[in-house]
Structure formats: C-alpha cells, structure tokens
Amino acid sequence: MKVEQLSIFIENKSGRLAEITSILGGSDINIRALSLADTSDFGILRLIVNDVESAKQVLKAKGFTVSKTEVVAVEVPDRPGGLSLILQALDVEQINVEYMYAFVERCGGNAVIIFRFDETDKAIEVLQSRHFNVLEGDRLYSM
C-alpha cells in the first residue's frame, strides 16, 4: 500500500527543472505526480514516476542528489469536504501529516492525495479501517 516517491534536490535557478524533465522524458520515464517546494537557493522536487529505479539511476548519473521515500496515495471523491474526512480520521488517531500534494485522476473523477506521515503503517491501517481507498503503487504508476 506504500508508493515510492523520488525527492530531488535542485538549485533554484533557471533551467534546472527543464533539465530534469528532459532527462526523464528522454529516458521514457513518465511523471505521474509532482510537487515542488523551494527556498531562495534550492528546491525539493518530489516525483511519482512510472519507473522509480530507472529515474533514480539516470538522474544520479547526471549529478543530481536523489533519494527514495515511501508515501501513501489515497483516493478521495473530488468534492467539497473530501479531504477533510481523511484529515479528521487521522487527527483522531494523532497521526501527523508531514506533507501532502494532490492531483485529479481525470476531470470530474476522484482526486488522489499523496501523503507523507510520521507513522505510515498506522496511517494506512486507520484509513483502510474507515474505508478510504489506499492505492497500490502499481496502480498509481500506470494511471
């Protein structure tokens, strides 16, 4: 039920993001979801891709600092209050959300929210016990 995510440390300067996407595209690696957090000097690009190991290898070969982390993907109805239900369930169990980002699977469909928790296994248990759809990595990689 865990999803592999790549985190890439990048300098905050023109062209670095284009370089990463070009490297991945040239290696036939598809970006399924992403998040970019930055400061004035650097950024952390978080990616869900269809081929984690290949992406990690090609980016490292080009000199990027890349790490792999486990996150959780949860499907939620794309409607007002959908995210709130998930966060309330986690709050009751005192599970901390370290960060999250979302994307819509298709227009009018469900949203998929990527979470990083302080207690990943406990979070998965809580979400599944409350009938939230926790996605397998393989499904997310091929959406």
C-alpha positions in Angstrom: 0.0 0.0 0.0 3.0 2.3 0.0 4.1 4.3 -3.0 7.7 5.0 -3.9 8.5 8.7 -4.4 11.7 10.3 -5.6 12.9 13.5 -3.9 15.4 15.5 -6.0 17.5 18.4 -4.5 17.8 21.1 -7.2 19.4 24.6 -7.3 16.8 27.3 -7.6 18.0 28.6 -10.9 16.6 28.9 -14.4 16.6 25.7 -16.4 17.1 23.1 -13.7 13.6 21.9 -13.7 13.6 21.8 -17.5 16.8 19.7 -17.4 15.2 17.1 -15.0 12.1 16.7 -17.1 14.1 16.5 -20.3 16.3 13.7 -18.8 13.3 11.8 -17.6 11.4 12.2 -20.9 14.4 11.2 -22.9 14.6 8.0 -20.8 10.9 7.2 -21.4 10.0 7.9 -17.8 6.5 9.3 -17.2 5.9 11.7 -14.4 2.6 10.7 -12.7 2.5 13.4 -10.0 4.8 16.1 -8.7 5.3 18.7 -6.0 8.0 21.4 -5.9 8.9 23.2 -2.7 11.5 25.9 -2.8 13.5 28.5 -0.9 15.6 31.3 -2.5 18.6 29.0 -3.0 17.3 25.4 -3.6 14.2 23.3 -4.1 13.0 19.8 -3.4 11.2 18.2 -6.3 9.1 15.3 -5.3 8.0 12.9 -8.1 5.9 9.9 -8.6 7.1 8.2 -11.8 6.3 5.0 -13.7 9.8 3.6 -13.3 11.3 4.7 -10.0 14.7 2.8 -10.2 15.4 3.9 -13.8 14.6 7.5 -12.9 16.8 7.4 -9.8 19.7 6.0 -11.8 19.5 8.4 -14.8 19.2 11.5 -12.5 22.1 10.4 -10.3 24.2 9.7 -13.4 23.6 13.4 -14.4 24.8 14.6 -10.9 21.5 15.1 -9.1 21.1 14.2 -5.5 18.1 11.8 -5.4 16.5 9.9 -2.6 13.6 7.5 -2.5 10.9 7.7 0.2 7.7 5.9 0.9 4.4 7.8 0.7 0.7 6.8 0.7 -1.7 7.6 -2.1 -5.4 7.9 -1.1 -8.3 8.2 -3.5 -10.9 10.7 -2.4 -14.1 12.0 -4.1 -13.3 15.3 -5.8 -16.0 17.3 -3.9 -16.1 19.8 -1.1 -15.2 18.1 2.3 -13.4 15.1 0.8 -10.0 15.9 2.2 -11.5 17.0 5.5 -12.9 13.5 6.1 -9.4 12.0 5.7 -7.7 14.6 7.9 -10.3 14.2 10.7 -9.8 10.4 10.7 -6.0 10.9 11.0 -6.4 13.6 13.7 -8.5 11.3 15.9 -5.6 8.9 15.9 -3.0 11.7 16.4 -1.2 10.9 13.1 0.8 13.8 11.8 0.8 14.7 8.1 4.4 15.8 7.2 3.4 17.0 3.8 0.9 16.2 1.0 0.0 17.1 -2.6 -2.8 16.1 -4.8 -3.9 15.7 -8.4 -7.2 14.9 -10.1 -7.3 11.5 -11.8 -9.5 12.8 -14.6 -11.9 15.7 -14.9 -14.9 15.1 -12.7 -13.4 11.9 -11.2 -11.6 11.3 -8.0 -8.7 13.2 -6.6 -5.6 11.3 -5.5 -3.7 12.7 -2.5 -0.1 11.8 -1.8 0.7 11.9 1.9 3.9 11.6 3.9 3.0 10.6 7.5 5.0 10.4 10.7 3.5 6.9 11.3 3.0 5.4 7.8 1.8 1.9 8.7 -0.6 3.2 11.4 -2.0 5.8 8.9 -2.7 3.1 6.3 -4.5 0.9 9.0 -6.6 3.9 10.1 -7.5 4.9 6.5 -8.4 1.4 5.4 -10.5 0.7 8.6 -12.5 3.8 7.7 -13.0 2.5 4.1 -10.8 5.1 2.3 -9.3 3.7 -0.9 -5.5 3.5 -0.3 -3.9 2.9 -3.7 -1.3 0.3 -4.6 1.8 1.8 -6.1 1.4 -0.2 -9.4 -2.0 1.4 -10.0 -0.6 4.9 -9.4 2.4 4.4 -11.6 0.2 3.3 -14.6 -2.7 5.8 -14.3 
